[in-house]
Amino acid sequence: MTHINNAARKDWAACRDGIARRGWLAVLLVAVIVAPAAQAQRHSRRTYDRLSMSDLKTLQDSIVDVVEKVLPSTVAIRTYGGRRVLLPLSNGSGTIFRSNGYILTNYHVIEGAPSIKVILHNGAEYDAVVIQEDKRSDLAVLKIEADNLRAATFCNLSDVRIGHWAFAVGHPFGLSRLSDNTPSFTVGNISAMGRNLTEQLNPNGDSRYYGNLIETSATINPGNSGGALFNIDGDMIGVVTAIETESGVSEGLGFAIPISDRTRKIVASLEAGDEVLYGYLGVKLLTVEDGAASAMYTVRGKKVRGARIDNVEERGPARRAQLRADDVLIEFDGTPIENQDHLIRVIGSTPVGSLVSARYVRGRRERTTSVILAERPDTRAMMDIEGIAIPAVYNWRGAAFGEIPPALLRLANISPDDAGLLVVDVRPGSDAAKRGLERLQLVTSINGTRVKTLDQFQIVRDTATGPIAVRLDNDDVINFPRPNN
C-alpha cells in the first residue's frame, strides 16, 4: 500500500479537520441515497420520517448482490524472493479481468518479485507470471493458467459521480490466508474525483504519476493495493492504490486509479505484453492560479485556464517548438487545457512522434505552434553490454530486446549479415522468463521472418494472427500466445 509521507502531510494539515468532520455524514449516507422514493411521496406534508425496515432490507439485499458478483473476481497476491529459499515479500490484491486468467494489479505490489502466487476466492492457488508492468501508471498485468474464471466488468467512468456508492474489495493485511481466503468487502462512497497526489505519493520524484485519482471513504488498508473499487452495479471503477494515514492503517481516506479511457488503453497494452510509451514535451509546469497569474495572462479580457510553463528543457520538444518559460498552454492537440494535471495526462496519452498543434498565451497574446512529442526519458532504463550502450531497446512480455550496435557485433565476432536482436535483459518472474528466454540470447527471426531492427520485430509481431514463434541463433524456438489466449 502506498502511503502519503510525513512531509506531505503538512500540506494537508489545513484540510484534515474538515475531512474528519465529514465522518458524521456517513450516518446520514443511507438516508440521503435511498430515500428519494419517500421524498417523492411527501408532497406538502412529511409522510416519512425514517426508512422502514423493509427499505433497509432491500438496500442490504442489493449490497449482498454486489458482494456475490464481485468476490469471485478478486484474488490475493503474495510475492516471494530470495537466493536459496523463497521468503515472503509482500501481500496484495488483484482483479481478474479476463476469464482465461489475466489479472490487473498495482506495479508496486509485484515490483521486483521473482516469484508470484495468486490465490482465488475458493482457495485455489496458482503460480503467476508478469505479462507486463508499467511503473509510471503503477499498473501491472499478471497471468495464471486457468479458464472459466469470473471476470470483473470495467465501468464507464463518465457515469461515476461524487456521492455514488463505492465498495473496496481486497485482502487487507493478508488476513484471508488465515481463514477461508474470502476477500474483505467494505462500503463507502465516492468522496472526490480528479485528485492529484503525485508529489505526496511520489516524493522521490521518479517517473510514477498519481493524478486524476478517485477519493473514497470505503475502508482501505495495507494489502488492499491492487484490488478493485466497485460501484453499485458491481462494475469496476478503479484500482485501489493508496491511503492517507498517520497511523499506517485506514483513517477514512483512500485513493484508486480510475478506469478511465487512458487506463483502459494502458491495460490493453500491458495485456498484449507491450511497454507503455508516454508523450513528452520537455517542460516543468505550474498551474495557472487565481489572482496575479490569471490577471497577468488574459485573452480578450477573459481569464485564462491552462498550465503555465515554469522551465523549458534544453534540446527538448518544447524548446524546438520555441516555447518559453511563463507561456501558458491553453490548448493541446485540439483539447482545451484545464490545469497542470490535465495537460500532463493529455501529453502522456498522445502517441510518441506525433506532430500536434499547441495554443498558448504569451504577453497577453494568443499564439500557436507545432510540436513533435518525444518519448519520456525516465521510463526506459539505459542498458549496456560490456560497457557498450544499447541505443534502442523494447520491452515485450518481460524481455528487453535491443538492436546490436556495430561495436558489439565486432566484440562478439558476429557478421552484420548474421545479426539479429539481442535479448538484453529478462525480468525474473515474467512470461518471457517462464518460456525460457535468457539474457544475451540472439533472436534471428519471428514467425519465420528475419528481424534485425525493433521496427521489423514489432511489425511481424503485430501482424501475426496466431502464436508468435521466436527463433534463436541456436535454432531453438520459443512460442508466445497472442493476447487473450
C-alpha positions in Angstrom: 0.0 0.0 0.0 1.3 3.4 -0.9 1.2 6.0 1.9 1.4 9.7 1.9 4.7 10.6 3.7 5.1 12.8 6.8 6.4 15.9 4.9 3.5 15.8 2.5 1.0 15.6 5.4 2.0 19.1 6.5 0.4 20.3 3.3 -2.8 18.5 4.2 -3.0 19.8 7.8 -5.3 22.7 7.0 -7.9 20.4 5.5 -7.6 17.3 7.8 -10.0 18.7 10.4 -12.5 19.4 7.7 -12.1 15.9 6.3 -12.5 14.4 9.8 -15.7 16.4 10.3 -17.2 14.7 7.3 -17.4 11.5 9.2 -20.8 12.3 10.7 -22.2 12.4 7.2 -21.7 8.6 6.9 -24.5 8.3 9.4 -26.8 10.0 7.0 -25.5 8.5 3.8 -28.0 5.7 3.7 -30.9 8.0 4.2 -29.6 10.5 1.6 -29.1 7.9 -1.1 -32.0 5.6 -0.7 -34.8 8.0 0.4 -35.8 9.5 -2.9 -38.9 7.3 -3.1 -40.0 8.5 0.3 -39.3 12.1 -0.6 -41.3 11.9 -3.7 -44.4 10.9 -1.6 -44.1 13.7 0.9 -45.7 16.4 -1.4 -46.9 19.1 1.0 -46.6 17.0 4.2 -43.8 14.9 5.7 -45.1 11.4 5.1 -41.9 9.6 6.1 -39.6 10.5 8.9 -37.4 7.5 8.5 -36.7 4.5 6.4 -38.7 1.4 7.0 -37.1 -1.9 7.9 -38.3 -3.2 4.6 -36.4 -0.4 2.8 -33.2 -1.2 4.8 -33.5 -4.9 4.0 -33.9 -4.1 0.3 -30.8 -2.0 0.4 -29.0 -4.7 2.3 -30.0 -7.3 -0.3 -28.7 -5.0 -3.1 -25.3 -4.8 -1.4 -25.2 -8.6 -0.9 -25.9 -8.9 -4.7 -22.8 -6.8 -5.3 -20.8 -8.9 -2.9 -21.8 -12.2 -4.7 -21.0 -10.7 -8.1 -17.5 -9.3 -7.3 -15.9 -11.6 -4.8 -15.1 -14.4 -7.3 -13.1 -11.9 -9.5 -10.9 -10.7 -6.5 -7.6 -12.5 -5.8 -4.9 -12.4 -3.2 -1.4 -11.8 -4.4 1.7 -13.0 -2.5 5.2 -12.3 -3.6 8.4 -14.2 -2.7 12.1 -13.7 -3.2 15.5 -15.0 -2.0 18.5 -16.7 -3.5 18.3 -20.1 -1.8 15.0 -20.1 0.0 11.9 -18.2 -1.2 10.8 -15.8 1.6 7.6 -13.8 1.7 8.0 -10.3 0.4 4.5 -8.7 0.3 0.8 -9.3 0.3 -1.6 -7.5 -2.1 -4.7 -7.9 -4.2 -5.7 -8.1 -7.8 -8.7 -8.4 -10.0 -9.5 -10.9 -12.8 -10.5 -9.0 -15.9 -10.3 -11.9 -18.4 -11.9 -15.2 -17.8 -8.8 -17.0 -19.0 -6.6 -15.8 -16.2 -5.5 -12.2 -16.9 -5.2 -10.2 -13.6 -4.9 -6.4 -13.0 -2.9 -5.2 -10.0 -0.6 -2.4 -8.9 3.0 -2.3 -10.1 4.2 -1.7 -6.5 2.5 -4.9 -5.3 4.7 -7.1 -7.5 7.7 -4.8 -8.1 10.9 -6.8 -8.4 9.3 -10.0 -7.2 10.8 -13.1 -8.9 8.0 -15.4 -7.7 4.3 -14.6 -7.5 1.4 -16.6 -6.2 -2.2 -15.9 -6.9 -5.0 -17.3 -4.6 -8.6 -17.3 -5.8 -11.6 -16.8 -3.6 -12.1 -20.5 -3.4 -8.6 -21.2 -2.2 -7.2 -22.4 -5.5 -3.5 -21.3 -5.7 -1.6 -20.6 -8.9 1.8 -19.5 -10.0 1.5 -16.2 -11.8 3.8 -14.6 -14.5 4.1 -10.9 -15.2 2.9 -10.3 -18.7 3.9 -6.6 -18.5 4.3 -3.8 -15.9 4.3 -0.1 -16.0 6.0 1.9 -13.3 4.6 5.3 -14.3 0.9 4.3 -14.1 1.6 1.9 -11.2 -0.2 -0.9 -13.0 0.7 -4.4 -14.0 -1.0 -7.4 -15.7 -0.4 -11.0 -14.5 -1.4 -14.3 -16.0 -2.4 -17.6 -14.4 -3.1 -20.9 -16.2 -6.8 -21.1 -15.5 -10.1 -20.8 -17.5 -13.8 -20.1 -16.9 -13.0 -17.6 -14.2 -15.4 -14.8 -13.1 -14.1 -11.6 -14.7 -14.9 -8.1 -13.5 -16.5 -5.7 -15.8 -15.0 -2.2 -16.3 -17.3 0.7 -15.7 -17.8 3.7 -17.9 -16.1 6.4 -15.8 -18.2 9.2 -17.2 -21.2 7.6 -15.2 -19.4 7.9 -11.9 -20.4 10.8 -9.6 -19.3 12.2 -6.3 -21.7 10.7 -3.7 -22.1 7.4 -5.5 -21.7 4.2 -3.6 -18.2 2.7 -3.6 -17.1 -0.8 -2.5 -13.5 -1.7 -1.9 -12.6 -5.4 -2.2 -9.3 -7.0 -1.4 -7.1 -8.8 1.1 -6.0 -6.3 3.8 -3.1 -7.5 5.9 -3.2 -10.8 4.1 -5.8 -12.0 6.7 -7.7 -14.2 4.3 -4.8 -16.6 4.2 -5.5 -17.4 7.9 -9.1 -18.4 7.2 -11.1 -19.3 4.0 -9.4 -16.9 1.5 -12.6 -14.8 1.3 -11.8 -11.2 0.3 -12.8 -8.3 2.5 -15.7 -6.1 1.3 -16.1 -2.5 2.7 -18.7 0.1 1.9 -18.3 3.8 1.3 -18.9 6.5 -1.3 -17.1 8.4 -3.9 -15.7 11.4 -2.0 -14.0 13.3 -4.8 -12.7 12.9 -8.3 -9.6 14.0 -10.0 -7.2 14.1 -7.0 -3.5 14.7 -7.9 -1.2 13.2 -5.3 2.0 12.7 -7.4 4.1 14.9 -5.0 2.6 13.3 -1.9 2.8 9.7 -3.0 6.0 10.0 -5.0 8.3 12.3 -3.0 11.4 10.8 -4.6 10.4 12.3 -8.0 10.8 9.2 -10.1 8.6 8.6 -13.1 5.5 7.5 -11.2 2.3 9.6 -11.8 -0.6 9.7 -9.4 -3.0 12.1 -10.9 -6.7 12.0 -11.6 -7.3 9.7 -8.7 -10.7 8.7 -7.2 -11.0 9.5 -3.5 -13.2 7.2 -1.5 -14.4 6.7 2.1 -14.6 2.9 1.7 -12.1 1.4 4.2 -8.8 0.6 2.6 -5.8 -0.9 4.5 -2.3 -2.3 3.6 -2.9 -5.4 1.5 -5.8 -3.8 -0.4 -3.4 -2.4 -3.0 -4.2 -3.8 -6.5 -7.7 -4.7 -5.6 -10.8 -3.1 -7.1 -13.2 -0.3 -6.3 -16.7 -1.3 -7.5 -19.9 0.7 -8.0 -23.5 -0.3 -7.0 -23.8 -2.4 -10.2 -20.7 -4.4 -9.3 -18.7 -2.8 -12.1 -15.0 -1.9 -11.5 -14.4 1.8 -11.4 -10.9 1.9 -10.0 -7.7 0.1 -8.9 -7.2 0.6 -5.1 -3.7 2.2 -4.8 -3.1 4.4 -1.7 -4.3 5.7 1.6 -3.7 8.9 3.5 -2.8 8.0 7.1 -0.7 8.9 10.1 -1.2 5.5 11.8 -0.4 3.3 8.8 -4.0 1.9 8.6 -7.2 3.3 7.3 -8.4 6.7 8.5 -11.2 7.0 6.1 -9.3 8.5 3.1 -8.3 6.1 0.3 -7.5 6.5 -3.4 -7.9 4.5 -6.5 -6.6 4.8 -10.1 -9.8 5.4 -12.2 -10.8 3.0 -15.0 -10.6 5.9 -17.5 -10.2 5.7 -21.3 -6.5 6.2 -20.7 -6.3 3.5 -18.1 -8.1 1.1 -20.5 -5.5 1.8 -23.2 -2.7 1.2 -20.7 -4.3 -2.1 -19.6 -4.7 -3.2 -23.2 -1.0 -2.5 -23.9 0.1 -4.4 -20.8 -2.2 -7.3 -21.6 -0.6 -7.5 -25.1 2.9 -7.6 -23.4 3.8 -4.2 -24.8 5.6 -1.5 -22.9 3.6 1.7 -22.4 5.0 4.8 -24.2 4.3 8.3 -23.0 4.4 11.5 -24.9 7.0 14.0 -23.6 7.0 17.8 -24.1 10.1 18.7 -22.0 8.7 21.3 -19.7 8.2 21.9 -16.0 4.7 23.2 -15.3 2.9 25.5 -12.8 -0.8 25.7 -12.6 -2.4 29.0 -13.6 -4.0 30.2 -10.3 -6.5 32.9 -9.5 -5.2 36.3 -8.7 -2.0 37.7 -10.1 -1.3 34.8 -12.5 -4.7 34.9 -14.1 -4.7 38.7 -14.3 -1.3 38.6 -16.0 -2.5 36.1 -18.6 -5.7 37.1 -20.3 -7.0 36.8 -23.8 -9.5 39.4 -25.0 -10.3 40.3 -21.4 -11.1 36.7 -20.3 -9.3 34.8 -17.6 -7.0 32.1 -18.9 -7.4 28.4 -17.9 -4.4 26.3 -18.7 -0.9 25.4 -17.5 1.9 27.8 -17.2 5.5 26.7 -18.2 8.0 27.3 -15.4 11.0 25.9 -17.2 11.9 24.6 -20.6 14.3 21.7 -21.1 17.3 22.2 -23.3 17.1 20.4 -26.6 13.6 19.1 -25.8 10.4 19.2 -27.9 9.1 22.4 -26.3 12.4 24.2 -26.9 12.4 23.1 -30.6 8.8 24.5 -30.8 10.1 27.8 -29.4 8.0 27.6 -26.2 9.3 29.7 -23.3 9.0 30.0 -19.5 5.8 31.8 -18.5 4.0 30.8 -21.7 0.5 29.5 -20.7 -0.6 26.4 -22.7 -4.4 26.7 -23.2 -5.0 24.0 -25.8 -3.0 20.9 -26.9 -3.9 18.8 -29.9 -7.3 20.3 -30.0 -8.1 19.7 -26.3 -8.7 22.8 -24.1 -6.4 22.6 -21.1 -7.9 23.0 -17.6 -4.7 22.8 -15.4 -1.3 21.3 -15.0 -2.6 17.8 -14.2 -4.9 17.8 -17.2 -2.0 18.8 -19.5 0.2 16.0 -18.2 -2.5 13.5 -18.9 -3.1 14.8 -22.4 0.6 14.9 -23.3 1.1 11.4 -21.9 -1.7 9.9 -23.9 -0.6 11.5 -27.2 1.5 9.0 -29.2 5.2 9.5 -29.3 6.3 11.1 -32.5 3.0 12.8 -33.1 3.0 16.3 -34.7 0.4 18.3 -32.7 -0.7 21.9 -32.5 -0.5 23.8 -29.3 -2.1 27.1 -28.4 -0.6 29.3 -25.8 -0.6 32.8 -24.3 2.5 35.0 -24.2 2.3 38.6 -23.2 -1.5 38.6 -23.3 -1.4 37.5 -26.9 -2.7 34.1 -28.1 -0.2 32.2 -30.3 0.0 28.8 -32.0 2.9 26.4 -32.5 3.5 22.9 -33.7 5.5 20.3 -31.6 6.7 16.8 -32.2 6.4 14.8 -29.0 9.3 12.7 -27.8 9.3 9.6 -25.5 9.7 10.2 -21.8 13.4 9.7 -21.0 12.7 8.4 -17.4 10.6 5.5 -18.4 13.3 3.4 -20.1 16.5 2.4 -18.3 19.7 2.7 -20.2 21.2 -0.7 -20.9 24.7 -1.8 -21.9 26.6 -4.9 -22.6 30.4 -5.0 -21.8 30.2 -1.2 -21.4 28.7 -0.7 -24.9 25.4 1.1 -24.8 22.4 -0.5 -26.5 20.8 2.6 -28.2 17.4 1.1 -28.9 15.6 -1.3 -26.6 12.0 -2.5 -26.5 10.4 -4.4 -23.6 7.9 -7.2 -24.5 6.4 -9.7 -22.1 9.2 -9.1 -19.6 12.2 -9.4 -22.1 14.2 -6.4 -23.3 15.1 -6.7 -26.9 17.8 -4.5 -28.4 19.4 -3.7 -31.7 23.0 -4.7 -31.7 25.4 -1.8 -32.3 28.4 -2.3 -34.6 30.9 -2.2 -31.7 29.2 -5.1 -30.0 29.0 -7.1 -33.3 32.7 -6.8 -33.6 33.3 -7.7 -30.0 31.1 -10.8 -30.3 32.6 -11.6 -33.8 29.2 -11.6 -35.4 28.8 -10.8 -39.1 26.3 -8.0 -39.8 24.6 -10.5 -42.2 24.0 -12.8 -39.2 22.9 -10.1 -36.8 19.5 -10.3 -35.1 18.0 -8.8 -32.0 19.8 -9.2 -28.7 17.9 -10.2 -25.5 19.4 -7.5 -23.3 17.6 -8.5 -20.1 14.8 -10.7 -18.8 12.7 -9.9 -15.8 12.6 -12.8 -13.3 9.0 -14.0 -12.9 7.9 -12.7 -16.3 6.2 -14.6 -19.1 9.4 -14.4 -21.1 11.5 -16.0 -18.3 8.9 -18.7 -17.8 9.1 -19.6 -21.5 12.9 -19.9 -21.5 14.2 -16.6 -22.9 17.6 -15.7 -21.3 19.8 -12.7 -21.3 22.3 -12.4 -24.2 20.4 -14.8 -26.4 20.3 -13.8 -30.1 16.9 -13.7 -31.8 17.2 -14.3 -35.6 13.6 -14.5 -36.7 9.9 -14.0 -35.7 7.4 -16.4 -37.3 10.0 -17.2 -40.0 10.7 -13.6 -40.9 14.3 -12.4 -40.4 14.5 -9.5 -37.9 17.4 -7.1 -37.3 15.6 -4.0 -36.1 12.9 -3.3 -33.5 10.6 -1.9 -36.2 10.8 -5.2 -38.0 10.2 -7.1 -34.8 7.1 -5.0 -34.0 5.6 -5.2 -37.5 5.9 -9.0 -37.6 4.5 -9.4 -34.1 1.6 -7.0 -34.6 0.5 -8.7 -37.9 0.7 -12.2 -36.5 -2.7 -14.0 -36.5 -1.6 -16.9 -34.3 1.1 -17.8 -31.8 4.4 -15.9 -32.1 7.4 -18.1 -32.7 10.7 -16.5 -31.6 13.7 -18.4 -33.2 17.1 -18.1 -31.6 20.5 -18.4 -33.3 20.9 -22.0 -31.9 17.6 -22.8 -33.8 15.6 -23.2 -30.5 12.1 -21.8 -30.9 10.1 -20.2 -28.1 6.4 -19.8 -28.6 4.3 -17.0 -27.2 0.5 -16.9 -27.5 -1.4 -14.0 -28.9 -3.2 -11.8 -26.3 -6.3 -13.3 -24.8 -5.1 -16.8 -25.5 
